[in-house]
Structure formats: C-alpha cells, structure tokens
Amino acid sequence: MKDHLILPERKRDLRLDLFRGLANWLIFLGHIPDSLLAWFTTRNYGFSDGADLFVFISGYTASLVYARMMVERGFMIGATRLWKRAWQLYVAQLLLFLFYTGAIHYIAHGLDIPHLMDQFNVAGLMDDPVDTLVQAMLLRFKPLNLDVLPLYIVLMAVFPFALWLLLYWPDATMVGSVLLYVAARHFHWDFTSYPSGIWYFNPFAWQLLFMLGGWLALSGAQRLRTLARSRMILALSVGFLVFAFAMTLSSSVPALQPLFPGELRAMFVPNDKTYLAPYRVAHLVALVVVVVHFIPRDWPGLTWRGFDPLIRCGQQSLEVFCVGVFLSFVAHLVLITVSDSILAQLIVGACGLSIMVAVAYYRSWSKQVDRPVLRSAARAE
C-alpha cells in the first residue's frame, strides 16, 4: 500500500518560506492598533489576510516535514514528532503570554495609561490572577493579538491522525474536512473563551485551510496541476481578486460603494473571520492559483538577495512571529506616548520589521553553529 502513496519532494520550496515570512510581516503590521500601517497589509485589499496565509502554509509545511517520516518510520514516530512541535508551540505561547501581559501591566501602571489593560484584554489578571493564569494555560484566556498560536497548537495536536488519513485516503479526508467546516459554520461550533465569548479563530472552521495545505502538499497539487494552469481558471482567479479588491476597499472609499448593491455588500462586509467565511477561502485559493502560475518552484527570482530577509523570516517563523506580536505592542506604545505622525508610524513599522529580520538571521546563524555541536555530542554518546 505504501508503494502507491504520493509523498512530497525532499527539496525545499523557497516559495513557502517567502510567503510565510510575508505572512509574519503582515500580521505584525496588522496588529498595531489605529495605525496606517494596516494599509500595507492585504486585509484592506481583499477578503483574506496574513492569518489565512499563515495557517494554509503551516498545514502545507507540516505535511512536507512529517509525511515521509510517518510513512518510512511509522505512525508513532511521526505522531510524536508532531506532538513535540505542538509542545514547542505551547511553550512559546506561554512565554509570549508572560512577557506580553507583564509588559502591558508594568507600562499601564508605570506610565499611568490604565486603558491599555482593557484595550489589550488583560484587566482580568488584576481581578482574579490565579484563575486567569490557569485559563491562559488552558488556552481559554487570550489577550489581544494572542489568538493565532492557540489555533496553531490545536491544529498541530490533532494533525497526526489527520495526516495519516491524508496519506491513505486523501480525497475522503479532504471531503471530511469540508463537511466539518460546513457543520461548524451552520451549528456555530466553537471553543469557549474565558471569562466569556468564543475563540476568535474557530478551530473547527480554520482547520479547512490547514487541511487544504496538507492535501495539496501530498497529492492534491499533482491532481489539480492541469486545472491550476488553465487560462480560464487563471482568468476567474484574477477576476475574483479584482472583485475582492474593490469590494473590500469600498468600506473605506465611499465612491466605490455605488458599484455594489446593498444586498451584495451585506454578504461580504463586515468580513466574517471567526468562522472563516467561504469567500475568504476562495480569495486565498485565487491567490494561490495566481502565485503558482506566475512564480513556479524553480523561478530564478527566488534567489534574489532582496527576498532573503522574507525567506529567513519564513524559515524561522515561530521566533519571528512571537517577536512580531510583542513588537506590535511596543509600536503602539511608542505611537501613543511619543508621536503618532505618519513619519513616526513609518519609522516604527520599519524598525519593527528590521528587528524581526535581525532575529531571523540570528536564529539561522545560531542553528548552523549548534548543528556540528549536536552531531559531535551524538557521536560521543
């Protein structure tokens, strides 16, 4: 049965690193409240944004990394490696939570800016710190902008079983993912948050993008290759992207609103992110079609030095993401205490991205330094 499996190529696809790095940059810029920096993200020009791209690529790369391991070394080896990664994500979430909430609490009281506690949803720490910390450990209490990693943790924790099904029954598994998505939207299935409400990223709905990435990495891309290269599909994708661009921009540009009847606008505005509206999925798929068409895997431009900072950020995604979330708060603090001029916002955004790139280069260098040491230690044992 293993002879019939379609496994991903061993060669690294730089497009994944490039666009995951881009997703990290978009998430950082989009997390800075009340800033024009959000206009440098895709959320103002289409239905999907950096979070959609991040989850989709995470599912794709998870299959690339662990599918062959699961086939060649068995389910338990692949599953435990995936759970190890989920544990790393969980530890990163807890550390980020501690640094993030500690900084907000200290600055809010030290600089007498009490509204920061409510704005970033950390006021509960003052009222009931022990229970709030326990709920944070259970991923139910999440300050503002700390929603993505809990979603990623849950998806990675259950992915060993989903990956095994994708390997042996890929199409049936993908159909099951779609059915779960439809049911979650219809019945409003979700995880509860503390002290009230639900998860901002509904795992039952957002698993669709993660699973879609995994399915394409294993067999879906090969089966859809002819369809994806079709000029008709490309034209439809470009047309939908143009429609999404105009529709999204119409919320900020009144001159565009007469182009869309009220009933039509009500279907897309406001954008349903929690339950992952179908048009968000369609928008991401359209973007993937356009990228695959114009940027093939062996595109020479991927080796351009100008793309290297983005690629490095994609390769060191977890560290860069955590630093970016923390820096988004620092950027907001600078803008409300020093200056919120356009120049200040641009400088703050550029500094934040520069720090993220520096972290990515440092982590790349550090891993290269550690690799020979680890090999020597393994031989000594």
Buried (B, 14 or more C-beta within 10 A) or exposed (E): EEEEBBBBEEEEBBBBBBBBBBBBBBBBBBBBBEBEBBEBBBBBBBBBBBBBBBBBBBBBBBBBBBBBBBBEEEBEEBBEBBBEBBEEBBEBBBEBBEBBBEBBBEBBEEEEBEEBBEBBBBBBBEEEEEBBBEBBEEBBBBBBBBBBBBBBBBBBBBBBEBBBBBBEEBEEBBEBBBEBBEEBBEEEBBBEBBEEEBBBBBBBBBBBBBBBBBBBBBBBBEBBEEEBEBEEBBEEBBEBBEBBBBBBBBBEEEEBBEEBEEEEBEEBBEBBBBBBBBBBBBBBBBBBBBBBBEBEEEEEEBEEEEBBBBBBBBBBBBBBBBBBBBBBBBBBBBBBEEEBEEEBBBBBBEBBBEBBBBBBBEBBEEEEEEEEEEEEEEEEE
